[in-house]
Amino acid sequence: MVATNNVLFEIGLEEVPARFLNDAEQQLEQKTKNWLEELNLPYKEINTYVTPRRLAVSIQEVADKQIDIEEEAKGPAKKIALDSDGNWSKAAIGFSKGQGKTVEDIYFKEVKGTEYVYVNKFIAGKHTEDLLPSFKDVILSLSFPKNMRWGNLNLRYVRPIRWLIGLHGKNIIPFEIAGVHTGRRTFGHRFLGKAVDLENALEYKEKLRSEFVIVSANERKSLILKGIESIENEKHWKISVDDDLLNEVRHLVEYPTVFSGTFSEEFLSVPEEALITSMKEHQRYFPVRSKEGKLKPNFVAVRNGNDQFIETVAKGNEKVLKARLSDARFFFEEDQKQSIEASLEKLKRMVFQENLGTLADKMDRIVKLTGIISDLLKVDDTTKKDAVRAAAISKFDLVSNMVNEFTELQGIMGEKYANIFGENKQVAKAINEHYMPRHSKDALPSSTVGAIVSIADKLDTIVGCLSVGIIPSGSQDPYALRRQALGILQIINSYKWDINLDELFETVQELYDNMATRDKQEVKQSIDDFFKLRATFILREAGVDQDVIEAALSTGIGNFSFTLEKAKVLSEKRSDESFKYIQEALVRVLNIATKGSDTGINEAIFENDQEKELFHIYLDIIEKYDRELKQFEPRNALEVLGELAKPIHDFFDHTMVMTDNEELKNNRLSLLNKIADSILKYADLTKIQWKQQF
């Protein structure tokens, strides 16, 4: 039986930003697994732990030595290994020497009719204690969004390293980073705990627990939820637990204690969005509602420590929150002394982007785009009027005191103030909704007016930025162009709007001709490629395979919701045995049509009945096929197209397309090009890897 031992590594740090810890823990786990696999070290289990002051990994039952390896090494072919006299060649001698063997160890084996030389190799496993110090490389390989240097060191790391633990059972694993040497000493809670020495790796969790450190992030999360539930039941409250906030709070504390506090009811006159933002974003508090859902003058927070003097802690938090809410109330009252028109004047002095002008210029373009989109959708006059008005004042709240302090409230405060200033409710709502979706999980605009202005605003940002060379790359996307493009496609798909996006892009691009710093054709290609990538993402999320995606997007995005539906139908058909006959026919047409072009069809020179029949059936079905496409019926359209399958097969069975007679050849290619053009309105079927079991 192989002897095993437990291993522990801990990196002690100055406080790490909470937002870094999720990724750091995932990296630590995966990199540790990769490290153990590369070392060929068997183990039972890996557990990772993160707190604001430490990253740790516990590896249970690590084998005391690597697995011995016995393997067969293959060398050159026999005819190369032996010379004409039957003596070992330099190649054979070099091969055996390279494997730590001699030519006497060589034997031959046949592989696919050819004999090769082989030797058996035995690689004895190294002792684990000699391998463990290389974990230093794992620690140094961890990456973070931001790193820092400290002292006179060249090392850049997320925060200064203050201590290191490396234990193999009871023994210290020796290595050093940034002048800090591994040992067995760790440190408890910064204020409540003390330093402790670990006798072995298994003591880690419980020794730190006794020093007010819960090393498991999931356990801290569970304790926070239990504390919230306890207060909820005791006070008959409904406490809103935001997952992102909960995740952040669990990484802000090492020993969580949940408590509640209050604030003056007079602050409830401020829009609740501002109050909640102040509590959540600035103070990391959980807002409280009544059982009926009404916001209450209370909050729930989490202390990094025990429950001693918790009342004093609550009062301190109440004092800080009061100052925040007083600011919010002041901003709210001051903003109401302004007017929309005065705010719009200020936007003329606020630059959106140096080549794209001010925010006022941006709104002028949004107004034009809103009109274009409204006309494409053929909305009624009232809807268009409301959309244009919303576009014209869409950014006025950006100069308000409230949004300046709470940037997350852009649009939300715009709706509040627009209602206060007497704007139409549809217009006010659209000011808020035109920012939607604000993130990947956000709702889409619920009103047609809001959806139109949202698309106009996002299109302006995307096309404008691409026109002046602002192109996202890697993790750099300062104007969130990717998210905005996804938002446009999601909105159009949700509303099932009949908008040909490729045509819309061309229309929109014309607005930027005077500002563009790139070649017009280059910009057009950038726009097409950029949106195709986002469309590909959505199609893939819908379960469509890459080859079907390429087929569906081959001639452009077009009407996106319809393109998505066509892709779903093709995904079904690619595995449908009964569709094989139709697929083969349509693909044959597409393949041979590329050998010529449509120069006109002369029915008088058709040579056989199969040519005539294919042409007449095509004429019979084309109007019905186009009608099904216009009515967005992808399944019906494909069925109609399938009526061409038999005449296509008959045509190819009895007709030589590439005949020496140029007139006949061009006539036949013209017919096939007509049919191919119709097929391509649906998709380029040649790009699909058909999955029937033929």
Phi, psi and omega in degrees: 000134183286130177288145180228167175208166180259145184235141177225134171234137175222136175249113178270130189225162163294163187306122179269136177306136184303325185291347180272342196285325178302309182294321180299318180293318178297317178299314183300317180294311184292318181292327176293317177299314180298319180299314180295322179293318179296325178280351181060045180252116177290148177206167182265312190203148175240132174233132178250150181223137175223140170222176179302339186243010182198150169236129184218153175220132178248127181243116185266141174053058175278132179299146183284351173207159177297159174289132174295142183245126171244121182216160180260124180258128182265136181244206183288167177296154183303321183293339176270328183287336180243139177275184185295339179265003180083013177267157179293133179277170176299327180297317180291317180296316179296320179298310183296321179296320179296336179265005181076024182234181174240173180295340178292340180273356185283141170221166185250145173220144180270132177231113180051046175086358180239136179272137178235158176273147180221154167223153175268131180247143173235121179246111181288135180292142178279160178286140184302320183300334179278342184264332188299326179302341180289355175297342175307321180294326177295315180300315183287342181275349179296134181247150183222155180302326179219137177240168180216161172250155177217155182060218179253026184271152176271343182297134173249125182214169187301319177207160180304136177275126184253332176204160178224138172242135171218107182236132172243096190066243178261354187264144178282135175269113189276123165195172186219142175224127176053039178081359179259125181261148178293149177206203179243006183266130172238174185232136180281199179307139186304326184248329186260338186254183179221177178286143178224146176258131181267131176282326179209171187294331185286346182282350195308301187300312186286323178297319179287327177300321180292345177251027173064041173229118173264105189284339181276120179296323179293324177292320177298319178300315180297319179295322178295315180297320178296320178296319178296316180298321179297314178295320179302314181289321182293319187256001180058045178256168169241111186258121181284116180254102177278127184301318181295319179293317179300317179297320179292315183297321180296336178266000177266345187233156174252338180218091189281135170228124184269137178216168180237160177214178182229164170219164186295139179297339181297337180285347180292351175286342177281142178311133186298333178300322179290320179295315182294318179298317179299318181290313187282308188282324185265326185246350182061041176259156174262125179290159184237137175235161173285171178300334179276355177097006181274134180298133181253159179280055181219165175210162176236134182227171181235125179267144173271080182162189181272191185266010178292135179056035184295330179296321178294320178298316180299316181296322178297319178292323178298320180295317179295317181294323180302319179296318179297314183289329176296319176299315182299317180295319179298313180299317182298317181290320180293320181298328182286349177277348179271185175223162179298318182297319179295322179294321180296326177297321180295328181294340178290346181251004181254118183282130173277308176202141191304325180270348184250004173087200184270175175295329176295319177298318179300316181295325177299318179292321179298321178300313180298316180295323178299318177296317180299312182295319179300319179292320178299323181276350180056043178287164181288166185300321181296315180298316180296317180299315179295320181295317180294320178294317179299319179296322184291337181238015191300333186250011189297332184284351181294339179263007180283155178297321184295314181288328176299324180275319182240083186300335180295346185265009178300137183088311179296312177288331176301317178295316180301310183291324179298320177295318180297322182276006171088018178286155173307139184297326177294322178294314181299316180297321181295329178299321176287312188289340184290347173275348184281148352282134183282337178207177189298331183258005185283157177288158175269162177305136182268348181247150178299319180299313180297321181294318180297312181293326178299313179296318180299314181297314182292320178298319179300315181296313184293305184295321178299310182296316179295329180292330181254015172087013176271099186240123180301142177214131180058235181268001183267113177208068189299334180259012178052044183295322181298312181298321182290323177294318176300320179299317179301312182294321179295319180295311181299319179293320181296318182274353182054042183284141179273079178235125174276105187296325181298320178289322179297318180302318180296319179296315182295320184301329181298335180291345187248008183303322183282344182255340186300139177251005180238161177301140185301316181292325178294319178296315179303315180296321179297317180296312180300311182296319182298314181287328177297322178296319179290321177297320178300318179300314181293318179297319179295321177298333179276003176091014181271133180286159187299320183293324177290323177300313180297323178294315183291328183262009187300325181251018179118172181282324179059222174279108193295317181298325179287321177301319178298317180294320177299319180297322179294320178296315180296327177297325176289314187292331184296341178248011183264111183302325183289344181272352184305314184299316180291314181302315181299320181295312183294321180292324177300318179297313182298321182293315185277337180296338181290349183275359180200194180220174180275103179255010181108143183253126177249101184297335185293338183257010172302136185263336184221168182295329183293322176298313182298316183296316180299317181296315183291320178293323176300314178297325181292323188264344191297321180293318179295319180298311179297324179295319179295323177295317181293333179269007177057051178244082187296324181291316179295319181299319180291326177295318178296316178300327180296341178294344178277348188302308183296310179299330177293312179298318179298320179301310182291330180290334187240002187228131173267107183290311186271055179287162179290340178284107185301320182296313180295316181300311182295325179295317180291321177294326177297317178298313181293326177293322176302312181293318180300318178302321179291319178298318183291342173297335179270302179184163174272093187293344180291342182276351185271134174272096186292137190253011178296151177275085186281000000 
